[in-house]
């Protein structure tokens, strides 16, 4: 099996099976949102797209961030801690973030695409293995030197290939990353507890595949 690594700048070239990774925090938050009953998550690139779509979709709410903080008109930010405070049963969420959703939107040539983070790692791997791909591309949405997304990609690659993997070292890389630093002051939108939630490996038994329908990108929680 061949593995490719791309970023937001190069993910448009990715074909076949594409795993879009955002550990801190978009695709960890998305998983926790599904655990609170969210029906589906529609992924967009801009704030205006998110708010326009909310006006068109019944029983929908918007979550995400610009610069880490929820823009005006958004119902939720980008925090697992905060999203767990809400009952999202049958809600359609619309998500816009600066990294994760951008990776999805820009992966225009992907044939199969999944949103990925540590909390759904094993379920993602099981979902992909059933497809028997010869090649997998990781999208490191935080950039080529992004510690937490790289840690997740390397964790998955070792799992796919049956190599030993040090889960605790992966967690340490997340906690020591530059994006983790903003959680150290325990800001309401950057609670320290987010680091704990985002480093719970395999806490959920569902993968988060993304499909294209009527020009929209729709993510759902799918159990294997």
Residue pairs with C-beta under 8 A, 6 or more apart in sequence:
1 133
1 134
1 135
1 136
1 160
1 161
2 134
2 135
2 136
3 135
3 136
3 137
3 138
3 157
3 160
4 14
4 135
4 136
4 137
4 138
5 137
5 138
5 140
5 144
5 153
6 13
6 14
6 137
6 138
6 139
6 140
7 139
7 140
7 141
7 143
7 144
8 99
8 102
8 103
8 106
8 139
8 141
8 143
11 18
11 20
11 103
11 106
11 107
11 137
11 139
12 106
12 107
12 108
12 109
13 109
14 107
14 109
14 110
14 137
14 139
15 109
15 110
15 111
15 137
16 110
16 111
16 112
16 133
16 134
16 135
16 136
16 137
17 110
17 111
17 112
17 113
17 114
17 128
17 131
17 133
17 135
17 136
17 137
18 107
18 110
18 111
18 112
18 113
18 114
18 136
18 137
18 138
18 139
19 113
19 114
19 116
19 124
19 128
19 136
19 137
19 138
19 139
19 153
19 156
20 27
20 100
20 103
20 104
20 107
20 113
20 114
20 115
20 116
20 139
20 141
20 210
21 27
21 103
21 116
21 117
21 138
21 139
21 140
21 141
21 149
21 152
21 153
22 28
22 97
22 99
22 100
22 103
22 115
22 116
22 117
22 141
22 142
22 149
23 117
23 118
23 148
23 149
23 151
23 152
23 174
23 198
24 142
24 148
24 174
24 177
24 179
24 180
24 194
24 195
24 198
25 78
25 79
25 80
25 194
25 198
26 64
26 78
26 95
26 97
26 99
26 100
26 101
26 115
26 141
27 100
27 115
27 116
27 117
27 120
27 208
28 80
28 117
28 118
28 119
28 194
28 197
28 198
29 63
29 78
29 79
29 80
29 83
30 41
30 93
30 95
30 100
30 115
30 208
30 219
31 117
31 119
31 120
31 203
31 204
31 206
31 208
31 221
32 80
32 83
32 84
32 119
32 197
33 41
33 63
33 83
33 88
33 93
34 41
34 204
34 206
34 208
34 221
35 84
35 204
36 83
36 84
36 86
36 87
36 88
36 89
37 87
37 88
37 89
37 90
37 91
38 88
38 91
38 92
38 93
38 221
39 90
39 91
39 92
40 92
40 93
40 218
40 219
40 220
41 92
41 93
41 94
41 95
41 218
41 219
41 220
42 53
42 57
42 60
42 92
42 93
42 94
42 95
42 216
42 217
42 218
42 219
43 95
43 96
43 101
43 104
43 105
43 115
43 210
43 217
43 218
43 219
44 50
44 53
44 94
44 95
44 96
44 101
44 105
44 217
45 96
45 101
45 102
45 105
46 96
47 66
47 71
47 73
47 74
47 96
49 96
50 62
50 64
50 74
50 94
50 95
50 96
51 62
51 73
53 60
53 94
53 216
54 60
54 61
54 62
54 94
57 92
57 94
58 92
59 90
59 91
59 92
60 91
60 92
60 93
60 94
61 75
61 76
61 88
61 91
61 92
61 93
61 94
62 73
62 74
62 75
62 76
62 93
62 94
62 95
62 96
63 70
63 74
63 75
63 76
63 77
63 78
63 83
63 93
63 94
63 95
64 70
64 71
64 74
64 76
64 77
64 78
64 94
64 95
64 96
64 97
64 101
65 71
65 74
65 77
65 78
65 96
65 97
65 98
65 189
66 98
67 98
68 78
68 98
68 182
68 189
68 190
69 77
69 189
70 76
70 77
70 78
70 189
76 82
76 83
76 86
76 93
77 189
78 97
78 189
79 189
79 190
79 191
79 194
80 193
80 194
80 197
80 198
81 191
81 193
81 194
81 197
82 188
82 189
82 191
84 197
95 101
99 141
99 142
100 115
100 141
102 141
103 139
103 141
104 113
104 115
104 210
104 217
104 219
105 217
107 113
107 139
110 137
112 128
112 131
112 133
112 209
113 209
113 210
114 124
114 127
114 128
114 207
114 208
114 209
114 210
115 208
115 210
115 219
116 124
116 152
116 156
116 208
117 152
117 198
118 152
118 155
118 170
118 174
118 198
118 199
118 200
118 201
118 202
119 197
119 198
119 200
119 201
119 202
119 203
119 204
120 202
120 204
120 206
120 207
120 208
121 152
121 155
121 156
121 159
121 201
121 202
122 159
122 201
122 202
123 202
123 204
123 205
123 206
123 207
123 223
123 224
124 156
124 207
124 208
125 156
125 159
125 160
126 207
126 224
127 207
127 209
127 222
127 224
128 136
128 160
128 207
129 160
130 224
136 157
136 160
138 153
138 156
138 157
140 146
140 149
140 150
140 153
141 149
142 148
142 149
142 179
146 177
146 179
147 173
147 174
147 176
147 177
147 178
147 179
148 173
148 174
148 177
148 179
148 180
148 198
150 173
151 170
151 173
151 174
152 170
154 170
155 165
155 167
155 170
155 201
157 163
158 164
158 165
159 165
167 201
170 201
171 199
171 201
174 180
174 195
174 198
174 199
175 195
175 199
180 195
182 190
183 190
183 191
183 192
183 194
183 195
184 192
186 192
204 221
205 223
205 224
206 221
206 222
206 223
206 224
207 221
207 222
207 224
208 219
208 220
208 221
208 222
209 219
209 220
209 222
210 217
210 218
210 219
211 217
211 218
211 220
212 218
